Amino acid sequence: MRLKSIFIPALMGITLAFTSSLVARADTTCPSGYEIPTAAFGKNLSSFPHGVSGAALNALFAPYGVTVSAHDPSSVSLVDQRNVYGDQAIDINSTERNANEQTGVLHNVLMQSGGNPVSYSLSFASPIHAFAFVRAGLMAGPSGVSHPEWWATAYDANANALASVHENEIRSMTNVPSRRYALASATPIAFITFVGDDRKFDGFANIVIMAIGWCR
């Protein structure tokens, strides 16, 4: 399913038009081993240095039955990585992206601001059984690169935890490749929560995500 065009009112008082701004795939059955097709974020936010957040972000996810929620809705943004740290920190040219979905160079990442700790959730209008995502690759500058410790937990409709994945804090003087994670459960997943702890040090507040995917 490809989103051809989205018109979003009221981001900084401007009406925005996104063409091919989000590519998403969701299967009705889970492939063997939960090798879930990824959903990739497109490349049409370069003129918005802070990306899109809040109602504008949810308008992008709404066609896929996904809602983004956080204590501070403005803290979660879909951002063109070329506008992050002068395009010197995030590497999205990764083999972790499904080659079938590479319709061009994809630049957007899902990020959260704030810190120590922060969290947000992705809720699904129709429950799913598996969810996959890719932590973006990281580029080390002269002083290296850092990325926060984070947790992703899948919950059912009653907020019972079903599955969780975690990555330790990264502090590196060399580039760090992207990494793919998946959550799966026989019990339907109603929402996924991402928690990040930057320890008041790291260059990002929560996991930097460059692709997501799910199956029902």
N, C-alpha and C positions, 0 to 999 in steps of 0.2 A: 504494500500500500504506500503510495507516494503522495505527499502533500504538495499539490501544485501551487497553491497561493493562499495566504492567510492575510486578512486585513484586521489590524488590531488598533482600536481607538485608545487615545489617552495614555501615551507614554511621554511624559514631559510635555503634554499638550499637543503632541504631534500624532497624526494618523500614519501608521507604518504599513508598508506592504512588503511581505516576505514571499519571494518566489523560490520554490524548491528549498525552503529554509529548514526543513526537517524531513528526514527519511526514517521511517519506522517500519518494523516488521513484527508481526505477532502471529504465531501459529496456533491452530486449534488442537494440535496434538504435539506432545513433546518428542523431539527426535531422540534416537538412541543415545544414551549417555548425557542427555540434556545439553547437547551441542546446539544451543539456541541461536537462531539468526540474530545478529546484532542490529540495533537501531542506531543510526549515526546522525549527528547533528551537522547541518549544512553550513553555508559560508556567507550568509548575507547580513552580517551584523558588524562589518568592519567600520561603518560610519558611526557606530554607537559604542564609544569607548568603555562604557560601564555595562554593556549588554542589555538584556531585557530581564525583568524580574516581576514579582507580584502578579497582578492581573494579566499583564502582557505575556509573562512566561506561561501562566496557566492556559491562556488562549492558544498557545502553540501546542500544548499537550492535550487539550480537550478533545480533539478529533480521535485520539487513541484511548480515551477513557481513563486518562491519568491526571491526577491532581497533585500539585506540589504544595506542601504546607510547612510552615516554620513559625516559630515565635515571632520572628521579624521577617515578614514575607519579602522585604526588599533585600535580605541578605543572600538569597539564593538567585543566581543569575545564569543565563546562558550567554556566554561571552566569546567573542572572537579571540582566540589565543594570541593573535598578533598584537592585540591591545593589552596583553598581560606582560608586565615586566619587559616592555620593549621587544617582545617576541624572542626573549632570550632564556625562557625558563621551561616552556612546555613543548614537547615534541609529539605531534599528532600524525606524523608520517610513519605509521606503524603497520606491520604485518598482522597485528591483532584485528584490524578491520577486515570485514568480509569483502573479498575482492569483487564479489557480485554486486556490492553496494557502492563501489567507488565510481561514482558518476563524475568525479572531478576531485580536486583537492578539497578536503573537508577541514574546516578550521575551528568549529565551535566546540566549547567544552562547558560542562555544567560545574559550577563552583559555588562556594559559600564564603561570605566574608564574616568578620568578627573573630571569635577565638576563645579558647581555653575554658570550657569546651563549647561547641556549637552542634546543632543537629537539624535535620529536616527529614520529611517523609514523602514518599511517592505512594499514593493510594490508587487502587484500581477499581473502576466502576464494576467490572466483572472479575471475580477472583481468578488468580492464575495459579499454576503449580510449579513454575520454575522461572527464574529471573537471572540474567547474566549482565555483567557490566565490565568495562575496561578502564582501569586506572591509567591515565595518560602517561606517556613517557616524559621524563624530566631531563632538561638540559642543564649541565653544570657550567656556570660562568667562572670567572677568576676566583670567586670566593666559594665555589661549590653550589649545591642546591639542597634544599630541605623540603620535606613533605610530612604532614602530621600523621601521628598514629590515628587509625580510624577503625570503626566497626560498622558492619552492615547487618541488620537483623530483619528477618521476615516474620511477620505476625499474622495471626488469623483475625477474623472479625471481632473476636473478644479480647484482642490484644495479648493473646498467648504467644510467646516466642516459639517459632517453629524451626528456624535454622539461622546460623550466624557465620560470618567470615570476618577476618581481622587482618590488618597489616601493621607492623611496627613502624615507628617513626623512621624516616629516611633522612640521613645526613651524608651527602656524598660529594666527593671532589671530581667524580666522573659522571658521565651521562647514565641515567637509569632507564632501562627499557620498560615499555608498557607491560601491564599484567592483567589478565582476564580472570574474573571470579564469577562463581555461580551459586545461587541459593535454590534449593529444590525441596518440595514437601508434598507428601500424599494428601495432607490436609490443605485445603485451599488457602492461598496467601492473599490477604486483603491489603496489606501495605508493607513497604520496606522503609526502615529508618536508618539513616546514615548519621553517625556521631563521629566528630573529629576533635582531637585535642592537640593544639599547636604548641602547648607548653610555653606560650608567650615568646616563642622563638622562631618557629618555622615560617617559611615563606607563604604558606597557604593555611587556611583555617580548617578545611575539611578535604576529603578526597577530591581530586580533580578527575572528573569522569568524561571520557571522550566518546563512549558508545554504550547503549543499553539494548537489551532484548528480553523477550518473555514468551512463554507459551502457556496455554490453558489446560 
